[in-house]
Amino acid sequence: MVTKFLCDAMLARFARYLRAAGYDTALAGNAVADREVLRQAVDEGRWLLTADRKIIEHKAAQGRVVMLPHGSLDAQAKVLDMHFKMDWTGQAFSRCLLDNALLIPVSEPDMQGVPLDVQQSGETVLQCPTCRRVYWRGSHYRRMMGRLRNWQED
């Protein structure tokens, strides 16, 4: 079974890194009640990731919630890796960082928005079928991938 996650609003930045690692990761809205977030996790078969200590007081939280520390992405990744043997790089950059959709090869018309040097390099360029955002291996990719590799090595 594939591990899927739901991050509460406090972990929005960490959710982006989980998506960057290729994990199916939903993000709860800011004003959603704890019981609704828990219901979404159960209904969608997701592990709820949170830094909110109050949420574990709910009966529905048992066996469904992983508490992560506030702040440090590295500390959050370490705790998550203790609960699940995470593969941080195996499916990296296969999902949209914004809306979690699986990426597809970029369409020819959308290739026009890609820098010319990337177009000419022959490197793989991907696109989100939902929001149409285009992804290639630029500086943002290198920075995030570097962090994912560090987590993989730890």
C-alpha positions as CSV (number, residue, x, y, z in Angstrom):
1,M,0.0,0.0,0.0
2,V,1.2,3.5,-0.9
3,T,1.7,5.9,2.0
4,K,-0.4,9.0,1.6
5,F,-0.3,12.1,3.8
6,L,-2.5,15.0,4.8
7,C,-0.6,18.0,6.3
8,D,-2.4,20.5,8.5
9,A,-2.0,24.2,7.6
10,M,1.0,24.6,9.9
11,L,3.0,22.2,7.8
12,A,2.4,23.7,4.4
13,R,6.1,24.1,3.7
14,F,6.8,20.5,4.7
15,A,3.9,19.4,2.4
16,R,5.8,20.9,-0.5
17,Y,8.8,18.8,0.3
18,L,6.7,15.7,0.6
19,R,5.3,16.4,-2.8
20,A,8.8,17.1,-4.1
21,A,9.8,13.7,-2.9
22,G,6.8,12.2,-4.9
23,Y,4.5,11.5,-2.0
24,D,0.7,12.0,-2.5
25,T,0.3,14.8,0.0
26,A,-2.9,16.8,0.6
27,L,-3.0,20.1,2.5
28,A,-5.8,21.0,4.9
29,G,-7.2,24.5,4.8
30,N,-6.4,27.2,7.4
31,A,-9.9,27.4,8.9
32,V,-10.8,23.8,8.9
33,A,-11.9,22.2,12.2
34,D,-9.7,19.4,13.7
35,R,-12.5,16.9,13.4
36,E,-13.0,17.7,9.7
37,V,-9.3,17.3,9.1
38,L,-9.3,14.0,10.8
39,R,-12.4,12.9,8.8
40,Q,-10.6,13.9,5.6
41,A,-7.6,11.8,6.6
42,V,-9.7,8.8,7.3
43,D,-11.9,9.1,4.2
44,E,-8.9,9.5,1.9
45,G,-6.8,6.8,3.7
46,R,-4.1,9.4,4.6
47,W,-1.8,9.8,7.6
48,L,-2.4,13.2,9.2
49,L,0.8,15.1,9.9
50,T,0.5,17.9,12.4
51,A,2.3,20.0,14.9
52,D,-0.9,20.7,16.8
53,R,-0.9,18.9,20.1
54,K,-4.6,19.4,20.6
55,I,-5.6,17.2,17.7
56,I,-4.3,14.0,19.3
57,E,-7.0,14.5,22.0
58,H,-9.6,13.4,19.4
59,K,-10.6,9.8,19.5
60,A,-10.4,9.6,15.7
61,A,-6.7,10.6,15.9
62,Q,-5.5,7.3,17.3
63,G,-3.5,5.3,14.7
64,R,-4.0,8.1,12.2
65,V,-1.8,11.0,13.3
66,V,1.9,11.6,13.4
67,M,3.1,14.5,15.5
68,L,5.9,16.6,14.0
69,P,8.0,19.3,15.7
70,H,7.4,22.9,14.9
71,G,9.9,24.8,12.7
72,S,12.8,22.8,11.3
73,L,12.1,20.9,8.1
74,D,15.1,18.7,8.9
75,A,13.7,17.8,12.3
76,Q,10.2,17.1,10.8
77,A,11.8,14.8,8.1
78,K,13.7,13.0,10.8
79,V,10.6,12.3,12.9
80,L,8.6,11.2,9.8
81,D,11.5,8.9,8.8
82,M,11.3,7.2,12.2
83,H,7.6,6.4,11.6
84,F,7.9,5.4,7.9
85,K,11.0,4.4,6.1
86,M,10.9,7.3,3.7
87,D,12.3,7.2,0.2
88,W,13.1,10.9,-0.3
89,T,14.6,10.6,-3.8
90,G,13.1,7.6,-5.6
91,Q,10.1,9.4,-7.1
92,A,11.4,13.0,-6.6
93,F,9.7,15.7,-8.6
94,S,6.9,13.6,-10.0
95,R,4.2,15.7,-8.4
96,C,3.2,19.4,-8.6
97,L,4.4,21.3,-5.6
98,L,1.3,23.4,-5.6
99,D,-1.6,21.0,-6.1
100,N,-0.2,17.5,-5.8
101,A,-1.1,16.3,-9.3
102,L,1.2,13.9,-11.1
103,L,3.4,15.7,-13.6
104,I,3.3,14.9,-17.3
105,P,5.7,15.8,-20.2
106,V,5.2,19.4,-21.2
107,S,3.1,20.2,-24.2
108,E,4.7,21.9,-27.2
109,P,2.8,25.2,-26.8
110,D,3.7,25.4,-23.1
111,M,7.4,24.8,-24.0
112,Q,7.5,28.5,-25.2
113,G,7.6,29.6,-21.5
114,V,10.7,27.6,-20.8
115,P,14.1,29.4,-21.0
116,L,15.8,28.8,-24.3
117,D,18.8,27.2,-22.8
118,V,16.6,24.6,-21.1
119,Q,14.7,24.0,-24.3
120,Q,18.0,23.4,-26.2
121,S,19.5,21.2,-23.5
122,G,17.2,18.3,-24.2
123,E,16.5,17.9,-20.5
124,T,13.1,16.6,-19.4
125,V,10.6,19.3,-18.8
126,L,7.4,18.4,-17.0
127,Q,4.1,20.1,-16.5
128,C,1.2,20.0,-14.1
129,P,-2.0,19.0,-16.0
130,T,-4.1,20.8,-13.4
131,C,-2.5,24.2,-12.9
132,R,-0.2,24.1,-16.0
133,R,2.9,25.0,-14.0
134,V,6.1,23.9,-15.8
135,Y,9.0,22.3,-14.1
136,W,12.6,21.8,-15.1
137,R,15.9,21.3,-13.2
138,G,16.8,24.9,-12.4
139,S,18.1,26.4,-9.2
140,H,14.9,25.7,-7.3
141,Y,15.1,22.0,-8.2
142,R,18.8,21.8,-7.2
143,R,18.1,23.4,-3.8
144,M,15.2,21.2,-2.9
145,M,16.8,18.0,-4.3
146,G,19.9,18.8,-2.2
147,R,17.8,18.8,0.9
148,L,16.0,15.6,-0.2
149,R,19.3,13.8,-0.8
150,N,20.5,14.9,2.7
151,W,17.4,13.4,4.3
152,Q,17.9,10.2,2.3
153,E,21.5,9.9,3.5
154,D,20.6,10.5,7.2
